[in-house]
Amino acid sequence: MPRAATKSKSRTSSGSPVDPRFDWRRIAYHVLASRALDDLEEATNRNRGSVPREHVVLYQFSARGHDVGQCILGSLLDHPHDGVGAYYRSRPLLLALGLPMDDALGSPLGRAGGFSDGRDIGVVCNLPGWNGPTVLPMAGDVGSQYTPTAGWAQAARYHRDVLGDRSWDRSIAVALGGEASVATNGFWSALTMATTLKLPMLFYIEDNGLGISVRGEMQTPGGNIATNLASFGNLFIRDGNGCDPAEASARIAECVDHVRSGAGPALVHLTVPRLSSHSGPDNQKGYRTDEEIAADTERDPLPQLRAHLVPALMSEQEWSALEAEVARDVDAALQAARARAVPDAASVKRFVYAESPRPGDPRTFGGLTTGERDALRGSETPVPDGDVVRLAEAVRRTLASELAANPKLVVFGEDVGRKGGVHLVTEGLQKRFGAARVFDTSLSEEGIIGRAVGMAVSGLVPVAEIQFRKYADPAHEQLNNTGTMRWRTANQFAAPIVVRMPGGFGKDVGDPWHSLSGEVTWAHALGWQVAMPSNAADAVGLLRAAMRSPNPTIFFEHRSLLMTSDGSARYPGDEYLVPFGRASRLREGDGITVVTWGAMVHRAIEAADRFSGDVTLLDLRTIMPWDRAAVLESVRHTGKCLIVHEDTTTAGFGAEIAAVLARDAFWHLDAPIERLTVDDVPMPYHEVLLQAVLPDAERIAERIAALLAT
């Protein structure tokens, strides 16, 4: 629609001066458009028995009642580096930020193009910021929008202050959420980050009083998060009526101005009505009275918007003309959306990992550009005669060399700064590179990973540490969303983060919390690369490859190798790279293939050396991707295979390898495929119990001997 602002009169119907930043005609256009889209989808769904199946929106979430406040907010997000974390009821904001209406209709219909090319439900939106604000990829879970938004806010400061990019001046990050989301881990983690760091972040909480059927009093005491946060440090708070355009615009503008000024984060809490069921299939009359529904209807902000503008800023005829314009545009968008092709089934497996885009596609939003990656030097040939280093020192040197080579790389996590990590892997890095690039975080794994995601989407290279593998569990939602981001946005977004994750048994000690291996979890988390180096040299090459990769990576640092000299090797140099998916052949033999990775490699070497010329020993080095070709080639030659790993037996990654061998090497097998793993019990603490469940060299040798004798 035309962008001409309605500024011909100086005061609204309430008598308040007109803020020249508000183009009220444009705000009204987007509110009317949003309401028309909701009406259309709801009517189609109510009459689904009489309309073609392909016209039905299976996941329909109305934004009616939330629309006026969101469109006002959208009119103030005009900085090209503003970032937005939104949720499933945020379509009015996206319309205000420039989302084409045929996308707004076509994506819920699952048509080709749009937010996800039919891969994700249409209310889960995104908007790459090539020419304006960026709407970060939403997720279908509640509260997961907050910490990536905080990450974007911290990245904005980094781009401006560390990289010297003044185009990020006065940019802000805005997280939208309903009142039910303030009970989530993500909200509180982001609030801690924003207030302790005084980030340029706005929390926009639209409160319709219900989380599906649960009242707001169950989400926060008294049902008003703004009241409960009144004493929160470093937080500017405004509370108001989101149905009154004058009040809502004043409150929102105050908060946006506060954050843009650099004064720190703000929270605006606006009460709004819920003018529909929670979603299309939901019947709110099962948990709301007729009187409650009628009372919300009386609060509808759309009539109040009209009264605010007519006749103070628009005539009756101008309002009617605007309604007619919206009706024409919505009808045209509907025809265009329904005319779109269905997604191409042949493309559904594309973009789980980075690959060449389809012709005409823009580049992916997030991470380094191809040119930036190409500018970083690398080699698969190690330098000769490097110092012998332990694994911890190898990781430290690699982080240091990449911090020096790539100003967009940042390293963070609990205790990684001043202390240098609980395993001292990052010792000295903060002193050398500064607290803006190597820094400590609050104790929230959700916050660590969510922050990394927002930073990566902004173009940085975050290297986040989770102190121990088990502690990743609270961040599982963020980790899974990170892995699927490229696929579910059809290559529009990616968050190529590196997550360093120590785990596994320690030196003569274990326990169920610090000693978990469980790597198969990340092999099953789609979109992730998983590296499990067994020695210092491989750690250097794999970590550097991870930090330069367009894909997210779990980098597993085994505790036993961090605590002992078992993984010591010559430092292969500051440009050394090891490609993912390429196994290392450590021993050559004709009788049996032993496949392993991580700390088990050293026990397998000790066992294999008892059978000179009989054992081919393969260290996978990465389990996602894993070197199928090398394993198949070796097993087809030897006819026998033993898989050794530290994860538990049932559904461990060895089962995947065995399944592939049973299918693709069956006629070459001279004996059943064997696995030697940790028994299906948690990792025990006492050394006697620990050794009772861990594979050791003696047991590996016994199993090799038995298979050779078969």
C-alpha positions as MATLAB code, in Angstrom:
seq = 'MPRAATKSKSRTSSGSPVDPRFDWRRIAYHVLASRALDDLEEATNRNRGSVPREHVVLYQFSARGHDVGQCILGSLLDHPHDGVGAYYRSRPLLLALGLPMDDALGSPLGRAGGFSDGRDIGVVCNLPGWNGPTVLPMAGDVGSQYTPTAGWAQAARYHRDVLGDRSWDRSIAVALGGEASVATNGFWSALTMATTLKLPMLFYIEDNGLGISVRGEMQTPGGNIATNLASFGNLFIRDGNGCDPAEASARIAECVDHVRSGAGPALVHLTVPRLSSHSGPDNQKGYRTDEEIAADTERDPLPQLRAHLVPALMSEQEWSALEAEVARDVDAALQAARARAVPDAASVKRFVYAESPRPGDPRTFGGLTTGERDALRGSETPVPDGDVVRLAEAVRRTLASELAANPKLVVFGEDVGRKGGVHLVTEGLQKRFGAARVFDTSLSEEGIIGRAVGMAVSGLVPVAEIQFRKYADPAHEQLNNTGTMRWRTANQFAAPIVVRMPGGFGKDVGDPWHSLSGEVTWAHALGWQVAMPSNAADAVGLLRAAMRSPNPTIFFEHRSLLMTSDGSARYPGDEYLVPFGRASRLREGDGITVVTWGAMVHRAIEAADRFSGDVTLLDLRTIMPWDRAAVLESVRHTGKCLIVHEDTTTAGFGAEIAAVLARDAFWHLDAPIERLTVDDVPMPYHEVLLQAVLPDAERIAERIAALLAT';
ca = [
       0.000    0.000    0.000;
       1.167    3.647   -0.337;
       3.403    4.769    2.503;
       2.018    8.310    2.672;
       1.581    9.209    6.335;
      -1.597   10.630    7.825;
      -0.216   13.768    9.436;
      -2.608   16.433    8.231;
      -3.980   17.152   11.703;
      -2.002   17.741   14.854;
      -4.156   15.905   17.411;
      -6.027   12.615   17.667;
      -9.559   12.209   18.978;
      -8.153   11.816   22.487;
      -6.563   15.231   22.228;
      -3.022   13.859   22.367;
      -0.412   15.320   20.000;
       0.357   13.252   16.910;
       3.733   11.532   17.104;
       5.166   12.106   13.607;
       6.713    8.634   13.612;
       3.289    7.011   13.470;
       1.846    6.597   10.000;
      -1.672    5.939   11.286;
      -3.119    5.173    7.883;
      -0.497    2.498    7.354;
      -1.043    1.125   10.870;
      -4.775    0.949   10.210;
      -4.155   -0.744    6.853;
      -2.149   -3.539    8.463;
      -4.634   -3.990   11.305;
      -7.499   -4.281    8.827;
      -5.444   -6.631    6.653;
      -4.560   -8.849    9.608;
      -8.180   -8.963   10.722;
      -9.308   -9.823    7.185;
      -6.791  -12.676    6.939;
      -7.986  -14.070   10.256;
     -11.634  -13.767    9.170;
     -10.897  -15.526    5.906;
      -9.001  -18.426    7.451;
     -11.488  -18.929   10.270;
     -14.476  -18.872    7.915;
     -12.778  -21.348    5.585;
     -12.033  -23.695    8.460;
     -15.554  -23.459    9.875;
     -16.896  -24.461    6.482;
     -14.206  -26.972    5.648;
     -16.767  -29.540    4.599;
     -17.829  -27.381    1.663;
     -14.433  -26.027    0.528;
     -11.592  -27.813   -1.239;
      -9.186  -29.567    1.121;
      -6.252  -27.549   -0.213;
      -7.907  -24.304    0.952;
      -8.033  -25.331    4.618;
      -5.428  -24.033    7.079;
      -4.795  -26.891    9.495;
      -2.915  -24.778   12.056;
      -4.831  -21.518   12.379;
      -4.007  -19.034   15.137;
      -5.946  -15.794   15.109;
      -4.219  -12.563   16.131;
      -7.455  -10.591   16.506;
      -7.226   -8.363   19.558;
      -3.432   -8.461   19.457;
      -3.240   -6.717   16.093;
      -3.389   -3.001   16.937;
      -0.487   -3.077   19.411;
       1.671   -5.199   17.112;
       1.122   -2.911   14.116;
       2.008    0.110   16.249;
       5.173   -1.656   17.372;
       6.043   -2.605   13.798;
       5.846    1.017   12.703;
       8.698    1.830   15.110;
      10.999   -1.017   14.007;
      12.599    0.760   11.085;
      16.303    0.153   11.685;
      17.911   -2.210    9.133;
      19.560   -4.157   11.960;
      16.589   -4.434   14.290;
      15.990   -8.062   15.235;
      12.690   -9.594   16.306;
      11.925  -12.828   18.104;
       8.248  -13.552   17.666;
       5.747  -16.373   18.113;
       2.734  -17.984   16.503;
       0.353  -15.028   17.042;
       2.649  -12.410   15.513;
       1.449  -12.138   11.915;
       0.266   -8.504   12.336;
       3.819   -7.482   13.223;
       5.219   -9.264   10.195;
       2.705   -7.522    7.939;
       3.815   -4.208    9.428;
       7.445   -5.123    8.715;
       6.773   -5.808    5.056;
       5.617   -9.409    4.807;
       3.760   -9.785    1.490;
       0.156  -10.821    1.988;
       0.406  -13.713   -0.459;
       3.160  -15.129    1.801;
       0.993  -14.442    4.835;
      -1.733  -16.614    3.267;
       0.338  -19.011    1.188;
       2.532  -20.263    4.025;
      -0.386  -21.357    6.262;
      -1.757  -23.188    3.224;
       1.582  -24.995    2.919;
       2.263  -23.690   -0.572;
       5.664  -23.458   -2.230;
       7.837  -20.509   -1.284;
       7.038  -18.390    1.724;
       8.477  -18.986    5.160;
       9.408  -22.621    4.709;
       8.393  -23.948    1.291;
       5.693  -26.020    2.965;
       8.038  -27.649    5.500;
       6.745  -25.971    8.662;
       3.360  -24.848    9.921;
       2.464  -21.473    8.469;
       2.156  -19.582   11.736;
       5.848  -20.253   12.409;
       7.295  -17.311   10.523;
      10.591  -15.715    9.643;
      11.727  -12.708    7.644;
      15.338  -12.366    6.471;
      16.490   -8.789    6.926;
      18.116   -8.154    3.573;
      16.407   -4.755    3.333;
      15.134   -4.141    6.843;
      14.540   -5.695   10.254;
      15.084   -9.420   10.673;
      12.433  -11.656   12.180;
      14.374  -14.603   13.582;
      13.001  -18.039   12.706;
      10.192  -18.834   15.093;
       9.655  -22.229   16.652;
       6.574  -24.191   17.564;
       7.461  -24.267   21.258;
       6.594  -21.589   23.818;
       9.247  -19.245   25.158;
      12.082  -20.274   22.849;
      12.044  -16.864   21.121;
      13.506  -14.974   24.059;
      17.134  -16.103   24.351;
      17.972  -15.918   20.622;
      16.585  -12.372   20.698;
      18.889  -11.573   23.607;
      21.724  -13.036   21.554;
      20.853  -10.689   18.690;
      20.898   -7.757   21.145;
      24.355   -8.703   22.412;
      25.526   -9.224   18.830;
      24.312   -5.725   17.907;
      26.609   -4.283   20.551;
      29.466   -6.503   19.330;
      29.044   -5.474   15.682;
      29.067   -1.824   16.739;
      31.716   -1.722   19.466;
      34.125   -4.541   18.618;
      33.853   -4.744   14.840;
      33.383   -0.979   14.500;
      30.339   -1.268   12.260;
      28.465    1.957   12.990;
      25.498    0.826   10.888;
      24.409   -1.074   14.014;
      24.072    2.145   16.047;
      20.669    2.368   17.776;
      19.560   -1.044   16.526;
      17.493   -3.026   19.014;
      16.116   -6.506   19.564;
      12.460   -7.097   20.393;
      10.962  -10.300   21.783;
       7.211  -10.798   21.569;
       5.363  -13.179   23.841;
       2.075  -13.817   25.524;
       1.599  -13.659   29.267;
       1.811  -17.448   29.565;
       5.341  -17.417   28.152;
       6.649  -15.430   31.124;
       6.647  -18.685   33.107;
       9.188  -20.328   30.788;
      12.887  -20.961   31.221;
      13.586  -18.914   28.100;
      11.893  -15.760   29.380;
      13.767  -15.716   32.680;
      17.073  -16.596   31.090;
      16.743  -13.776   28.556;
      15.607  -11.355   31.249;
      18.729  -12.174   33.270;
      20.951  -11.686   30.237;
      19.320   -8.425   29.188;
      19.372   -6.824   32.629;
      22.814   -7.931   33.789;
      24.393   -6.848   30.494;
      22.059   -3.853   29.927;
      21.323   -5.093   26.419;
      19.324   -3.110   23.839;
      16.327   -5.422   24.157;
      12.589   -4.849   24.473;
      10.275   -7.465   25.962;
       6.817   -6.959   24.441;
       4.278   -8.924   26.487;
       0.715   -9.017   25.155;
      -1.585  -10.304   27.862;
      -4.947  -11.768   26.870;
      -5.309  -13.464   30.235;
      -5.223  -17.048   28.993;
      -2.600  -19.625   28.060;
      -5.034  -21.812   26.100;
      -7.303  -22.342   29.119;
      -4.947  -21.552   32.006;
      -5.448  -18.163   33.635;
      -2.644  -15.653   33.893;
      -2.574  -15.987   37.677;
      -1.075  -19.447   37.155;
       1.777  -18.006   35.073;
       2.870  -15.222   37.431;
       1.540  -14.157   40.859;
      -1.398  -11.786   40.446;
      -1.336  -12.255   36.685;
       0.727   -9.147   35.844;
       4.401   -9.638   35.059;
       5.029   -5.879   34.900;
       3.904   -5.442   38.504;
       6.016   -8.350   39.676;
       9.134   -7.027   37.946;
       8.814   -3.508   39.327;
      11.937   -3.878   41.464;
      13.987   -5.735   38.861;
      17.311   -3.973   38.308;
      18.175   -2.291   34.996;
      14.686   -2.785   33.555;
      12.480    0.051   32.303;
       8.823   -1.031   32.610;
       5.598    0.310   31.190;
       2.174   -1.219   31.738;
      -0.924   -0.289   29.810;
      -4.091   -0.995   27.895;
      -3.306   -2.497   24.509;
      -6.850   -1.806   23.299;
      -6.479    1.985   23.501;
      -4.368    3.145   20.511;
      -3.285    6.362   22.242;
      -2.162    4.621   25.411;
      -0.622    1.648   23.620;
       1.361    3.826   21.207;
       2.628    6.018   24.035;
       3.768    3.059   26.147;
       5.402    1.282   23.217;
       7.156    4.445   22.028;
       8.517    5.134   25.522;
      10.045    1.685   25.688;
      11.448    1.697   22.140;
      12.988    5.132   22.742;
      14.506    3.950   26.025;
      16.142    0.918   24.411;
      17.327    2.821   21.313;
      18.960    5.422   23.538;
      21.296    2.766   24.929;
      19.857    3.020   28.436;
      19.246   -0.716   28.680;
      16.372   -3.152   28.300;
      12.677   -2.413   28.691;
       9.476   -4.364   29.142;
       6.057   -3.233   27.996;
       3.030   -5.164   29.222;
      -0.206   -4.526   27.349;
      -3.544   -6.085   28.178;
      -5.479   -7.239   25.132;
      -8.634   -9.307   24.602;
      -8.764  -12.800   23.203;
     -11.381  -12.525   20.507;
     -11.203  -16.116   19.315;
     -10.349  -19.577   20.503;
      -6.685  -20.291   21.166;
      -6.399  -21.987   17.777;
      -8.600  -23.320   15.026;
      -9.461  -26.694   16.641;
      -9.908  -25.210   20.128;
     -13.401  -24.580   21.534;
     -13.051  -21.889   24.174;
     -16.643  -22.305   25.338;
     -15.469  -25.385   27.165;
     -13.524  -23.229   29.625;
     -14.926  -19.674   29.235;
     -18.368  -18.351   30.059;
     -20.499  -16.453   27.564;
     -20.127  -13.387   29.769;
     -16.339  -13.570   29.648;
     -16.340  -13.904   25.879;
     -18.786  -10.991   25.530;
     -16.661   -8.809   27.814;
     -13.608   -9.400   25.630;
     -15.629   -8.589   22.524;
     -16.533   -5.220   24.051;
     -12.801   -4.480   24.388;
     -12.009   -5.098   20.702;
      -9.229   -2.614   19.808;
     -10.264   -2.278   16.154;
     -13.363   -0.123   16.831;
     -11.233    1.875   19.250;
      -8.623    2.408   16.524;
     -11.332    3.663   14.198;
     -12.663    6.027   16.852;
      -9.109    7.220   17.484;
      -8.604    8.120   13.828;
     -12.061    9.130   12.577;
     -12.696   11.987   12.237;
      -9.563   13.358   13.967;
      -7.077   12.097   11.382;
      -9.264   10.508    8.685;
     -12.708   11.174    7.302;
     -15.429    8.545    7.171;
     -14.890    8.356    3.432;
     -11.144    7.823    3.829;
     -11.743    5.016    6.319;
     -14.227    3.373    3.966;
     -11.788    3.738    1.099;
      -9.080    2.116    3.230;
     -11.368   -0.828    4.017;
     -12.094   -1.236    0.308;
      -8.375   -1.103   -0.497;
      -7.655   -3.799    2.063;
     -10.472   -5.977    0.724;
      -9.066   -5.725   -2.820;
      -5.526   -6.460   -1.687;
      -6.573   -9.429    0.443;
      -8.611  -10.894   -2.398;
      -5.682  -10.508   -4.801;
      -3.335  -12.077   -2.242;
      -5.736  -14.961   -1.717;
      -5.907  -15.711   -5.416;
      -2.118  -15.512   -5.694;
      -1.629  -17.758   -2.657;
      -4.068  -20.396   -3.852;
      -2.480  -20.317   -7.300;
       0.927  -21.192   -5.892;
       2.228  -24.647   -6.580;
       2.396  -27.302   -3.913;
       5.940  -27.915   -2.648;
       8.180  -30.151   -4.720;
       8.349  -33.539   -3.002;
      11.745  -34.164   -4.582;
      13.212  -31.259   -2.593;
      12.116  -32.323    0.892;
      15.506  -33.863    1.762;
      17.427  -30.745    0.790;
      19.007  -28.296    3.241;
      19.347  -30.506    6.291;
      22.959  -29.365    5.918;
      24.507  -26.555    3.915;
      24.591  -27.038    0.179;
      24.476  -24.969   -2.972;
      21.227  -22.978   -3.095;
      18.626  -23.444   -5.766;
      18.961  -21.111   -8.772;
      17.594  -17.702   -7.908;
      17.672  -18.257   -4.141;
      19.343  -15.610   -1.991;
      22.197  -16.675    0.220;
      21.396  -18.039    3.628;
      20.986  -15.489    6.421;
      23.356  -16.305    9.295;
      26.983  -17.199    9.910;
      29.935  -16.156    7.801;
      29.552  -15.459    4.117;
      31.221  -17.784    1.626;
      33.801  -15.086    0.958;
      34.605  -14.714    4.642;
      35.121  -18.464    4.965;
      37.276  -18.634    1.869;
      39.523  -15.894    3.253;
      40.511  -18.091    6.215;
      43.522  -20.226    5.355;
      43.517  -23.950    5.990;
      45.371  -27.133    5.130;
      44.796  -30.856    5.599;
      48.563  -31.387    5.922;
      49.947  -31.092    9.456;
      53.127  -29.174   10.075;
      56.048  -31.504   10.888;
      57.663  -31.688   14.308;
      55.063  -29.705   16.246;
      55.186  -29.634   20.021;
      53.632  -32.609   21.803;
      50.508  -31.272   23.514;
      47.637  -32.673   25.484;
      44.106  -32.368   24.174;
      43.240  -29.404   26.414;
      46.235  -27.406   25.186;
      45.425  -28.314   21.582;
      41.894  -26.970   21.929;
      43.166  -23.813   23.652;
      45.697  -23.105   20.901;
      43.093  -23.681   18.204;
      40.618  -21.320   19.830;
      43.365  -18.723   20.166;
      44.456  -18.999   16.539;
      40.878  -18.681   15.268;
      40.148  -15.754   17.600;
      43.188  -14.053   16.089;
      42.226  -14.902   12.515;
      38.483  -14.219   12.686;
      37.245  -11.088   14.493;
      33.659  -12.394   14.300;
      34.437  -15.375   16.528;
      33.406  -15.261   20.207;
      33.921  -17.836   22.974;
      31.663  -18.024   26.014;
      30.018  -20.163   28.653;
      29.944  -20.633   32.421;
      33.403  -19.976   33.911;
      35.230  -19.796   30.561;
      36.458  -16.228   31.113;
      38.401  -15.342   34.244;
      38.720  -18.931   35.465;
      39.484  -20.352   32.041;
      36.928  -23.164   32.201;
      36.444  -25.935   34.734;
      38.957  -27.979   32.732;
      41.137  -24.872   32.138;
      40.782  -25.270   28.375;
      40.127  -21.533   27.848;
      42.693  -20.389   30.415;
      44.300  -17.084   29.426;
      42.072  -16.416   26.414;
      40.056  -13.637   28.036;
      43.205  -11.846   29.158;
      44.597  -12.068   25.623;
      41.476  -11.245   23.585;
      39.351   -9.246   25.993;
      36.077   -9.771   27.816;
      33.983   -8.809   24.779;
      35.265  -11.844   22.887;
      35.822  -14.419   25.656;
      33.260  -14.051   28.398;
      31.348  -15.710   31.196;
      27.601  -16.233   31.111;
      24.832  -16.666   33.616;
      24.130  -20.213   34.720;
      21.567  -21.145   32.099;
      22.232  -23.611   29.308;
      19.053  -22.414   27.584;
      20.562  -18.940   27.630;
      23.987  -20.065   26.436;
      22.633  -21.854   23.369;
      19.832  -19.385   22.626;
      22.312  -16.511   22.839;
      24.613  -18.343   20.427;
      21.764  -18.781   17.947;
      20.931  -15.063   17.869;
      24.600  -14.183   17.498;
      25.084  -16.655   14.657;
      22.052  -15.406   12.744;
      23.517  -11.889   13.006;
      26.687  -13.078   11.268;
      28.982  -13.922   14.180;
      30.685  -17.271   14.912;
      29.763  -18.272   18.472;
      31.712  -21.026   20.239;
      29.677  -21.901   23.315;
      30.746  -24.216   26.102;
      28.371  -26.467   28.026;
      30.384  -27.468   31.106;
      29.413  -31.139   30.974;
      27.426  -33.204   28.486;
      24.575  -33.852   30.961;
      24.105  -30.126   31.496;
      22.990  -29.744   27.892;
      19.610  -31.207   28.809;
      17.996  -27.851   29.778;
      19.036  -26.505   26.366;
      17.684  -29.459   24.417;
      14.872  -27.422   22.871;
      17.261  -24.741   21.600;
      19.721  -27.333   20.337;
      17.079  -29.199   18.371;
      15.708  -25.964   16.914;
      19.210  -24.938   15.872;
      19.770  -28.157   13.972;
      16.527  -27.932   11.997;
      16.692  -24.191   11.290;
      18.154  -24.391    7.798;
      15.771  -27.155    6.727;
      12.586  -25.678    8.175;
      13.273  -22.254    6.641;
      14.147  -23.811    3.258;
      17.714  -22.477    3.385;
      16.716  -18.916    4.313;
      18.335  -19.047    7.784;
      21.073  -20.997    9.535;
      22.801  -20.776   12.915;
      26.240  -22.398   12.493;
      27.292  -22.444   16.133;
      29.936  -24.637   17.760;
      29.044  -26.200   21.103;
      32.009  -27.511   23.078;
      30.761  -30.221   25.401;
      33.040  -32.162   27.778;
      31.730  -35.521   28.933;
      32.499  -39.183   29.418;
      34.286  -40.891   32.295;
      37.083  -39.074   34.072;
      40.429  -40.249   35.344;
      39.461  -43.099   37.680;
      36.084  -41.518   38.385;
      32.589  -41.366   36.978;
      29.072  -40.350   37.983;
      25.645  -40.011   36.357;
      25.965  -36.216   35.943;
      29.451  -35.290   34.783;
      30.366  -38.532   33.021;
      27.543  -39.003   30.552;
      28.550  -39.726   26.969;
      25.206  -40.123   25.205;
      26.510  -38.943   21.847;
      23.787  -40.768   19.966;
      21.393  -38.007   21.092;
      23.206  -35.522   18.898;
      23.578  -37.957   16.032;
      19.793  -38.165   16.119;
      19.378  -34.362   16.340;
      18.919  -33.538   12.682;
      21.191  -30.920   11.130;
      24.070  -31.244   13.590;
      27.637  -32.332   12.956;
      29.149  -34.336   15.828;
      32.900  -34.540   16.398;
      34.492  -36.861   18.964;
      38.284  -36.583   18.637;
      40.520  -39.141   20.319;
      43.715  -37.096   20.272;
      45.087  -33.581   20.260;
      45.924  -33.411   16.553;
      42.458  -34.477   15.456;
      40.952  -32.081   17.986;
      42.796  -29.205   16.331;
      41.692  -30.124   12.822;
      38.094  -30.907   13.696;
      37.576  -27.851   15.894;
      38.958  -25.537   13.242;
      36.778  -27.200   10.604;
      33.781  -26.758   12.898;
      34.470  -23.063   13.458;
      34.594  -22.521    9.694;
      31.635  -24.701    8.827;
      28.224  -23.418    7.695;
      26.644  -26.166    9.833;
      26.225  -26.297   13.629;
      28.603  -28.657   15.415;
      28.685  -30.535   18.710;
      32.379  -30.790   19.620;
      32.780  -33.487   22.276;
      35.834  -33.158   24.518;
      36.301  -36.359   26.470;
      36.998  -35.809   30.160;
      39.504  -38.652   30.373;
      41.516  -37.122   27.534;
      41.328  -33.684   29.155;
      42.550  -35.098   32.476;
      45.321  -37.412   31.220;
      48.004  -37.553   28.557;
      46.257  -40.369   26.661;
      45.315  -38.103   23.748;
      48.641  -36.289   23.476;
      49.944  -35.665   19.957;
      52.107  -33.245   18.024;
      50.423  -29.878   17.437;
      49.630  -29.900   13.698;
      49.707  -26.136   13.170;
      47.406  -23.122   13.117;
      45.914  -23.932    9.710;
      45.318  -27.658   10.112;
      41.870  -28.950    9.122;
      40.284  -32.402    9.362;
      37.236  -32.889    7.122;
      34.133  -34.232    8.825;
      33.137  -37.765    7.889;
      36.653  -39.089    7.308;
      37.801  -41.909    9.589;
      41.404  -42.427   10.639;
      42.926  -45.865    9.970;
      45.156  -46.530   12.980;
      46.052  -50.193   12.411;
      46.016  -52.457    9.354;
      44.996  -56.108    9.481;
      43.184  -58.825    7.551;
      41.220  -60.676   10.227;
      38.791  -58.207   11.801;
      37.698  -54.565   11.675;
      37.357  -52.707   14.987;
      35.381  -49.449   14.811;
      35.493  -46.968   17.671;
      35.815  -43.267   18.588;
      36.662  -40.970   21.484;
      38.489  -42.271   24.551;
      37.758  -45.894   23.613;
      40.291  -45.519   20.791;
      43.212  -45.797   23.208;
      41.871  -48.934   24.836;
      41.215  -50.424   21.396;
      44.781  -49.639   20.296;
      46.162  -51.468   23.334;
      43.974  -54.457   22.536;
      44.654  -54.461   18.783;
      48.410  -54.427   19.277;
      48.148  -57.909   20.790;
      47.078  -59.253   17.361;
      49.779  -58.185   14.919;
      48.489  -58.058   11.350;
      44.977  -59.216   12.283;
      43.149  -55.996   13.206;
      42.149  -53.009   11.120;
      41.348  -50.293   13.640;
      39.210  -47.355   12.514;
      38.765  -44.198   14.587;
      35.623  -42.571   13.171;
      36.526  -39.144   14.616;
      33.053  -37.857   13.674;
      29.817  -39.766   14.063;
      27.707  -37.283   12.145;
      28.570  -37.617    9.398;
      30.370  -40.941    9.793;
      32.663  -42.577    7.274;
      30.407  -45.337    5.945;
      32.644  -45.925    2.961;
      35.746  -46.641    5.060;
      33.886  -48.970    7.419;
      32.186  -50.875    4.602;
      35.412  -51.213    2.640;
      37.259  -52.616    5.642;
      34.519  -55.031    6.726;
      34.093  -56.317    3.188;
      37.810  -57.111    3.311;
      38.065  -58.626    6.804;
      34.597  -60.193    7.016;
      34.278  -59.457   10.732;
      33.503  -56.369   12.788;
      33.592  -55.318   16.429;
      32.145  -51.915   17.357;
      33.346  -50.411   20.639;
      31.826  -47.324   22.234;
      31.192  -45.711   25.620;
      27.513  -44.952   25.145;
      25.030  -47.553   26.344;
      24.194  -50.601   24.250;
      20.509  -50.117   23.495;
      20.094  -47.661   20.607;
      23.726  -46.548   20.881;
      25.367  -45.339   17.694;
      26.961  -48.741   17.229;
      23.499  -50.072   16.412;
      23.324  -47.708   13.422;
      26.702  -48.903   12.156;
      25.685  -52.534   12.625;
      22.439  -51.958   10.725;
      24.285  -50.459    7.771;
      26.783  -53.308    7.725;
      24.021  -55.917    7.927;
      22.378  -54.394    4.902;
      25.336  -53.361    2.744;
      28.024  -55.909    3.702;
      25.903  -58.942    4.572;
      27.362  -61.307    1.983;
      30.909  -60.428    3.082;
      30.377  -61.273    6.759;
      32.022  -64.388    8.235;
      30.639  -63.821   11.735;
      27.880  -61.821   13.417;
      28.580  -58.117   13.947;
      29.525  -57.599   17.583;
      29.215  -54.565   19.891;
      31.122  -53.941   23.110;
      29.670  -50.988   25.018;
      28.728  -49.707   28.449;
      25.953  -51.785   29.960;
      22.515  -50.171   30.051;
      23.105  -48.417   33.385;
      24.055  -44.815   34.291;
      27.744  -44.158   34.744;
      28.701  -45.080   38.351;
      30.895  -43.079   40.729;
      33.161  -45.535   42.533;
      36.148  -46.771   40.548;
      35.255  -50.429   41.096;
      31.763  -49.890   39.719;
      33.087  -47.723   36.898;
      35.506  -50.366   35.698;
      32.740  -52.954   35.925;
      30.745  -51.275   33.158;
      33.412  -49.648   30.951;
      34.978  -51.588   28.084;
      38.716  -51.923   28.726;
      41.633  -53.273   26.718;
      41.288  -56.738   28.253;
      37.625  -57.112   27.320;
      38.204  -55.704   23.861;
      41.049  -58.177   23.315;
      38.898  -61.064   24.533;
      36.145  -60.151   22.093;
      38.635  -59.764   19.220;
      40.123  -63.190   19.980;
      36.707  -64.818   20.072;
      35.724  -63.314   16.727;
      39.029  -64.249   15.098;
      38.462  -67.814   16.247;
      34.978  -67.927   14.710;
];
